[in-house]
Amino acid sequence: MKHIVSVVGVVVLTASLLTLAASAQEIRQVGPDGYVLVPASSIAHPGDAGVRMHTNFQIFVPNAHHDFNQPPANANTPASLACVYKLVPQVDGCPIKGTTQNPSGGFGAVAIVDAFDNPDAEQDLATFSTQFGLPACTKANGCFSQVYATGSQPQNDPGGWSLEIALDIEMAHAFAPNAKIILVEAQDNNDSSLYFAEDVATTLVQQAGGGTITNSWSGDEYSGETSDDSHFKGNGVVYFASTGDGGAPVGYPAASPFVVAAGGTVVNRSNGNFTNETGWNDSGGGPSQFEPLPAYQAPLKGMLGNHRGTPDFSADASPSTGPAMYDADGGFNWLQIGGTSVSSPLLAGLVNGDGYKAKSTTQELTGVYKYAKGHYTKVWRDETSGNNGYSCKPGYDLVTGIGSPVTGVGK
């Protein structure tokens, strides 16, 4: 059932957003500043577990008039988030306007696995990069490639998976600007199609010299998932996945011990200046139903018992504090976006940009948990406020995991 709030007299929607609102499964009021559209592609349905996956993004629409031909005024930028996460020289307050230095770094490739097709993907990335002063990333200069996993162009899903694709490639490039961006499009959102695309992406990243793969999709856990963990074990590749939107429990593949589970935070500001981060109440998290406790989480056995805990670490995912993105397909143009579909590509780019070059997700997370133990406040921000069904607390928790990154060290 759709959950609709009245928008008459609140904001004048563009025709494209009216179309999206009409097809949205939910429209949620989130406070005096605006409301959130949750598209059909981000809604799980009974019977989906082990069969098909969904996206994890939500669109924030401000109540105040906004020109959708420009980035929303209160949406974070690559530079403002890089300042928040101390990836660049600090500007006092990390204001959205006035913080201009972008992240640097990146090696090999960041691959993005998504379902269906975005025919405007290269254009979206070019518009985003030009707006925020990022290096050009095109097919012509060898930075960007768009691969159909089966060899045949998938169908288009404007406002759903197509928008997801635009979001993912833009966040990945923003935080690993020197890495190749490889978009691998699955034929549809069936598990089997996405896992096939994952295998294609693994091979391509290995051929590029290693790197990371981000998966902003998820589904409910299922009893046979441990046999599908094999798709996330490629040598020289670190895999990321969104924990899901909707709070506990966690989704798959984020629950896999061979995947970095990316949770969500809220980037809080006062008078435009960054103050702190808290746990996002919609961030997926919790102990896995089926995946055993990995060795790198052994010190957390008292909390987790014998099961894999998620998330591992987190980044901005609240729609009301999310970043700007551009999506030409369907004419949506500039939007403010949220969901763990933001945090997965952001963190995949950030880890790639750090240049540690882990040989596997297990090596990556073994190092992260070990290094965090001795250098916690220097390299992680510990969110102690927020609740997704579990509560944030000092140290590791099932809302934000270790926390959010502070500098690229130890990532």
C-alpha positions as CSV (number, residue, x, y, z in Angstrom):
1,M,0.0,0.0,0.0
2,K,1.2,3.5,-0.8
3,H,1.7,5.9,2.1
4,I,0.9,9.3,0.7
5,V,1.3,12.8,2.3
6,S,-0.3,15.8,0.8
7,V,2.0,17.9,-1.3
8,V,-0.5,20.5,-2.5
9,G,0.8,23.9,-1.6
10,V,4.1,22.6,-0.3
11,V,6.2,22.5,-3.4
12,V,5.8,22.7,-7.2
13,L,7.0,19.5,-8.6
14,T,8.6,19.2,-12.0
15,A,6.7,16.9,-14.5
16,S,9.3,14.2,-14.0
17,L,9.0,14.3,-10.3
18,L,5.2,14.1,-10.5
19,T,5.7,11.0,-12.6
20,L,8.1,9.6,-10.0
21,A,5.7,10.5,-7.2
22,A,2.8,8.8,-8.9
23,S,4.8,5.6,-9.2
24,A,6.4,5.8,-5.7
25,Q,5.4,3.1,-3.3
26,E,5.8,5.5,-0.4
27,I,5.9,9.3,0.1
28,R,7.1,10.1,3.7
29,Q,7.0,13.4,5.4
30,V,10.3,13.8,7.2
31,G,9.9,17.1,8.9
32,P,9.4,20.8,8.1
33,D,12.0,20.9,5.4
34,G,10.7,18.3,3.0
35,Y,9.6,14.8,2.3
36,V,11.0,11.6,0.8
37,L,10.0,9.6,-2.2
38,V,10.6,5.9,-2.0
39,P,10.5,4.4,-5.5
40,A,9.0,1.0,-6.4
41,S,12.5,-0.4,-7.1
42,S,13.4,0.2,-3.4
43,I,10.5,-1.8,-2.0
44,A,10.9,-5.5,-1.1
45,H,7.9,-7.8,-1.6
46,P,6.9,-11.2,-0.1
47,G,8.6,-14.0,-1.9
48,D,11.5,-11.9,-3.1
49,A,14.1,-13.5,-0.7
50,G,16.5,-15.6,-2.7
51,V,14.8,-14.6,-5.9
52,R,15.2,-10.9,-6.7
53,M,16.9,-7.8,-5.3
54,H,15.8,-4.2,-4.8
55,T,17.6,-0.8,-4.7
56,N,18.2,1.1,-1.5
57,F,17.7,4.8,-2.3
58,Q,15.3,7.5,-1.3
59,I,14.8,10.9,-2.9
60,F,14.6,14.0,-0.7
61,V,12.3,16.7,-2.0
62,P,12.6,20.1,-0.2
63,N,9.4,22.0,0.6
64,A,11.1,25.2,-0.5
65,H,11.0,26.0,-4.2
66,H,14.0,24.3,-6.0
67,D,15.2,24.6,-9.5
68,F,15.9,21.0,-10.5
69,N,18.3,22.2,-13.1
70,Q,20.7,23.0,-10.3
71,P,22.0,20.9,-7.4
72,P,19.8,21.4,-4.3
73,A,21.3,24.1,-2.0
74,N,21.4,21.9,1.1
75,A,22.6,18.7,-0.6
76,N,26.1,17.6,0.3
77,T,28.8,17.7,-2.4
78,P,31.9,15.5,-2.9
79,A,34.0,18.3,-1.3
80,S,31.8,18.8,1.7
81,L,31.6,15.1,2.5
82,A,35.4,14.8,1.9
83,C,35.8,17.5,4.5
84,V,33.4,15.8,6.9
85,Y,35.5,12.6,6.6
86,K,38.8,14.4,6.8
87,L,40.0,13.2,3.4
88,V,41.1,16.8,2.5
89,P,42.5,19.8,4.3
90,Q,39.9,21.0,6.7
91,V,37.7,24.0,6.2
92,D,36.1,25.2,9.4
93,G,32.6,23.7,9.6
94,C,32.9,21.9,6.3
95,P,30.1,24.1,4.8
96,I,28.4,22.9,1.6
97,K,29.1,26.3,0.1
98,G,32.7,27.2,0.5
99,T,34.2,23.7,0.7
100,T,35.7,23.0,-2.7
101,Q,38.6,20.5,-2.5
102,N,37.6,17.0,-3.7
103,P,39.1,13.7,-2.7
104,S,42.1,12.4,-4.6
105,G,43.5,9.0,-5.2
106,G,42.3,5.7,-6.6
107,F,43.9,2.8,-8.4
108,G,42.7,0.0,-10.6
109,A,39.0,0.1,-10.8
110,V,35.7,0.6,-8.9
111,A,33.1,-1.6,-10.5
112,I,29.4,-1.0,-10.1
113,V,27.0,-3.9,-10.5
114,D,23.4,-2.9,-11.1
115,A,20.3,-4.3,-12.9
116,F,18.7,-3.0,-16.1
117,D,20.2,-0.2,-18.2
118,N,20.8,3.6,-18.0
119,P,21.3,4.8,-21.5
120,D,22.5,8.2,-20.2
121,A,25.0,6.9,-17.7
122,E,28.1,8.5,-19.4
123,Q,26.2,11.8,-19.7
124,D,25.1,11.7,-16.1
125,L,28.7,11.1,-14.9
126,A,30.0,13.9,-17.2
127,T,27.5,16.5,-15.9
128,F,28.2,15.5,-12.3
129,S,31.9,15.7,-12.8
130,T,31.8,19.1,-14.5
131,Q,29.5,20.6,-11.8
132,F,31.8,19.6,-8.9
133,G,35.2,19.9,-10.6
134,L,36.0,16.2,-10.8
135,P,38.3,14.8,-13.5
136,A,36.5,13.9,-16.7
137,C,35.7,10.1,-16.7
138,T,34.5,9.1,-20.2
139,K,34.7,6.1,-22.5
140,A,37.0,8.2,-24.8
141,N,39.7,8.7,-22.1
142,G,39.4,5.1,-20.9
143,C,38.1,6.0,-17.4
144,F,34.5,4.9,-17.9
145,S,33.1,1.7,-19.4
146,Q,29.6,0.4,-19.6
147,V,29.3,-3.4,-19.9
148,Y,26.2,-5.5,-20.6
149,A,26.8,-8.6,-18.5
150,T,25.1,-10.9,-21.0
151,G,26.3,-9.0,-24.1
152,S,22.8,-7.7,-24.7
153,Q,21.5,-4.3,-23.7
154,P,19.0,-4.6,-20.8
155,Q,15.7,-2.8,-20.6
156,N,15.6,0.7,-19.1
157,D,14.0,1.4,-15.7
158,P,13.8,5.2,-15.4
159,G,13.4,6.5,-11.9
160,G,14.3,3.1,-10.5
161,W,17.4,1.1,-11.3
162,S,18.4,3.7,-13.9
163,L,18.6,6.3,-11.2
164,E,20.5,3.9,-9.0
165,I,23.1,3.5,-11.7
166,A,23.6,7.2,-12.0
167,L,24.0,7.5,-8.2
168,D,26.5,4.7,-7.9
169,I,28.9,5.8,-10.7
170,E,28.9,9.4,-9.4
171,M,29.6,8.5,-5.8
172,A,32.3,6.0,-6.8
173,H,34.1,8.5,-9.1
174,A,33.8,11.3,-6.5
175,F,35.7,9.3,-3.9
176,A,38.2,7.5,-6.2
177,P,38.7,9.9,-9.0
178,N,41.8,8.2,-10.3
179,A,40.3,4.8,-10.6
180,K,38.5,3.4,-13.6
181,I,34.8,3.3,-13.3
182,I,33.3,0.0,-14.7
183,L,29.5,-0.2,-14.8
184,V,28.3,-3.8,-15.3
185,E,24.6,-4.0,-16.0
186,A,22.7,-7.2,-15.2
187,Q,19.8,-8.2,-17.5
188,D,17.3,-7.8,-14.7
189,N,17.1,-7.8,-10.9
190,N,16.8,-11.5,-10.4
191,D,19.5,-12.9,-8.0
192,S,20.9,-15.1,-10.7
193,S,21.3,-12.2,-13.2
194,L,23.0,-10.0,-10.6
195,Y,25.4,-12.8,-9.5
196,F,26.3,-13.4,-13.1
197,A,27.1,-9.7,-13.5
198,E,29.1,-9.8,-10.2
199,D,31.3,-12.5,-11.7
200,V,31.8,-10.4,-14.9
201,A,32.7,-7.4,-12.7
202,T,35.2,-9.5,-10.7
203,T,37.0,-10.5,-13.9
204,L,37.1,-6.9,-15.2
205,V,38.4,-5.5,-11.9
206,Q,41.1,-8.1,-11.8
207,Q,42.1,-7.3,-15.3
208,A,42.3,-3.6,-14.3
209,G,44.8,-4.4,-11.5
210,G,42.4,-4.9,-8.7
211,G,40.1,-2.6,-6.7
212,T,36.6,-2.6,-5.3
213,I,33.1,-3.6,-6.4
214,T,30.0,-1.9,-5.0
215,N,26.5,-3.4,-4.9
216,S,23.8,-0.9,-3.8
217,W,21.1,-3.6,-3.9
218,S,19.9,-6.1,-1.4
219,G,17.2,-8.6,-0.5
220,D,16.1,-10.4,2.6
221,E,18.4,-13.2,3.8
222,Y,17.6,-16.8,2.7
223,S,18.8,-20.2,3.8
224,G,20.9,-20.9,0.7
225,E,22.8,-17.7,0.7
226,T,26.1,-19.2,2.0
227,S,26.4,-21.1,-1.3
228,D,26.2,-17.7,-3.1
229,D,29.0,-16.2,-1.1
230,S,31.3,-17.7,-3.8
231,H,30.5,-14.7,-6.0
232,F,32.2,-12.3,-3.6
233,K,35.6,-14.1,-3.3
234,G,37.6,-12.9,-6.3
235,N,41.4,-12.4,-5.7
236,G,42.4,-8.7,-5.6
237,V,38.9,-7.5,-5.1
238,V,37.2,-5.9,-2.1
239,Y,33.4,-6.2,-2.2
240,F,30.9,-3.7,-0.7
241,A,27.1,-3.9,-0.4
242,S,24.3,-1.8,1.1
243,T,22.9,-3.1,4.4
244,G,19.5,-2.0,3.2
245,D,17.0,0.6,4.1
246,G,14.3,-0.1,6.7
247,G,16.3,-0.7,9.8
248,A,17.0,-4.2,11.2
249,P,17.3,-6.9,10.0
250,V,20.2,-6.8,7.5
251,G,20.0,-7.7,3.9
252,Y,22.1,-10.0,1.6
253,P,24.7,-9.8,0.2
254,A,25.8,-7.3,2.9
255,A,25.4,-10.2,5.4
256,S,28.1,-12.2,3.6
257,P,31.4,-12.3,5.6
258,F,33.1,-11.7,2.2
259,V,31.4,-8.4,1.7
260,V,32.0,-5.0,3.5
261,A,28.5,-4.2,4.9
262,A,27.9,-0.5,4.4
263,G,25.5,1.1,6.9
264,G,24.1,4.7,7.1
265,T,24.5,7.8,9.1
266,V,23.0,11.3,9.4
267,V,25.4,14.2,8.8
268,N,24.1,16.8,11.2
269,R,24.7,20.6,10.7
270,S,23.9,23.7,12.6
271,N,23.7,27.0,10.7
272,G,25.3,25.2,7.8
273,N,28.3,23.9,9.7
274,F,28.9,20.2,10.4
275,T,28.4,19.3,14.0
276,N,28.3,15.5,14.3
277,E,27.1,12.2,12.8
278,T,24.4,10.0,14.3
279,G,23.1,6.6,13.3
280,W,20.4,6.7,10.6
281,N,17.2,5.1,11.8
282,D,16.6,3.4,8.4
283,S,20.1,1.9,8.2
284,G,20.0,-1.9,7.9
285,G,21.9,-3.8,10.5
286,G,21.9,-6.8,12.9
287,P,23.3,-10.3,13.2
288,S,23.0,-12.6,10.1
289,Q,20.5,-15.4,10.3
290,F,22.7,-17.8,8.3
291,E,26.3,-16.5,8.1
292,P,28.8,-17.7,10.7
293,L,30.9,-15.3,12.8
294,P,34.0,-14.5,10.8
295,A,37.4,-14.5,12.5
296,Y,37.8,-10.7,12.1
297,Q,34.7,-10.2,14.3
298,A,35.8,-12.8,17.0
299,P,36.3,-10.1,19.6
300,L,32.6,-9.2,19.2
301,K,31.4,-12.7,20.0
302,G,29.9,-11.6,23.3
303,M,27.5,-9.3,21.3
304,L,27.1,-11.3,18.1
305,G,27.2,-14.9,19.3
306,N,28.0,-17.2,16.5
307,H,26.7,-15.0,13.6
308,R,28.1,-12.4,11.3
309,G,27.4,-8.9,12.5
310,T,26.5,-5.9,10.3
311,P,27.3,-3.2,9.3
312,D,31.0,-3.1,9.3
313,F,31.2,0.7,8.9
314,S,29.0,3.5,7.6
315,A,28.7,6.9,5.8
316,D,26.0,9.5,5.1
317,A,22.7,7.9,4.0
318,S,20.0,10.1,5.4
319,P,17.9,11.6,2.5
320,S,17.6,14.9,4.4
321,T,21.4,15.2,4.7
322,G,22.4,13.3,1.5
323,P,24.5,14.4,-1.5
324,A,23.5,15.9,-4.8
325,M,23.3,13.7,-7.8
326,Y,22.4,14.0,-11.5
327,D,20.1,11.7,-13.5
328,A,19.1,12.7,-17.0
329,D,17.1,9.6,-17.7
330,G,13.4,10.5,-17.3
331,G,14.4,14.2,-17.0
332,F,14.9,14.1,-13.2
333,N,18.1,16.2,-13.4
334,W,19.5,17.3,-10.0
335,L,18.3,15.6,-6.9
336,Q,19.2,15.1,-3.3
337,I,19.5,11.5,-2.6
338,G,19.8,9.2,0.4
339,G,19.8,5.5,1.5
340,T,22.5,3.0,1.9
341,S,22.7,3.1,-1.9
342,V,24.8,6.2,-1.2
343,S,27.1,4.8,1.5
344,S,28.1,1.6,-0.4
345,P,29.6,3.4,-3.5
346,L,30.9,6.2,-1.4
347,L,32.8,3.8,0.9
348,A,33.9,1.6,-2.0
349,G,35.4,4.7,-3.6
350,L,37.0,5.9,-0.3
351,V,38.7,2.6,0.4
352,N,39.9,2.3,-3.2
353,G,41.2,5.9,-2.9
354,D,43.1,5.0,0.2
355,G,45.4,2.8,-1.8
356,Y,45.8,-0.1,0.7
357,K,45.1,-2.5,-2.1
358,A,43.8,-5.4,0.0
359,K,43.8,-8.8,-1.8
360,S,40.3,-9.7,-0.5
361,T,37.4,-8.5,1.6
362,T,38.7,-10.7,4.4
363,Q,42.1,-9.0,4.4
364,E,40.4,-5.6,4.2
365,L,38.1,-6.2,7.2
366,T,40.8,-8.1,9.2
367,G,42.9,-5.0,8.9
368,V,40.1,-2.6,9.6
369,Y,38.9,-4.2,12.8
370,K,42.5,-4.8,14.0
371,Y,43.6,-1.2,13.3
372,A,40.5,0.3,14.7
373,K,41.1,-1.4,18.0
374,G,44.2,0.6,18.7
375,H,43.5,3.8,16.9
376,Y,39.7,4.2,17.2
377,T,39.1,7.9,17.6
378,K,41.9,8.8,15.2
379,V,40.5,6.9,12.3
380,W,36.8,6.4,13.0
381,R,34.0,8.6,14.2
382,D,32.0,6.7,16.8
383,E,28.2,7.4,16.5
384,T,26.6,6.9,19.9
385,S,23.2,8.3,19.1
386,G,20.6,6.7,16.8
387,N,18.4,3.7,16.7
388,N,17.4,1.4,13.8
389,G,15.8,-1.2,16.1
390,Y,19.2,-1.6,17.7
391,S,20.8,1.4,19.5
392,C,24.0,3.2,18.8
393,K,26.5,2.9,21.6
394,P,30.2,3.5,22.3
395,G,32.3,1.1,20.2
396,Y,30.9,-1.3,17.7
397,D,27.1,-1.4,17.3
398,L,24.5,-2.8,14.9
399,V,23.5,0.6,13.5
400,T,26.8,2.0,12.2
401,G,29.3,-0.8,12.9
402,I,32.7,0.5,13.8
403,G,31.5,4.0,12.8
404,S,32.2,6.4,9.9
405,P,35.6,7.1,8.4
406,V,37.9,9.8,9.7
407,T,40.8,10.2,7.2
408,G,41.7,7.4,4.8
409,V,44.1,5.8,7.2
410,G,43.4,2.2,8.1
411,K,40.7,1.8,5.5
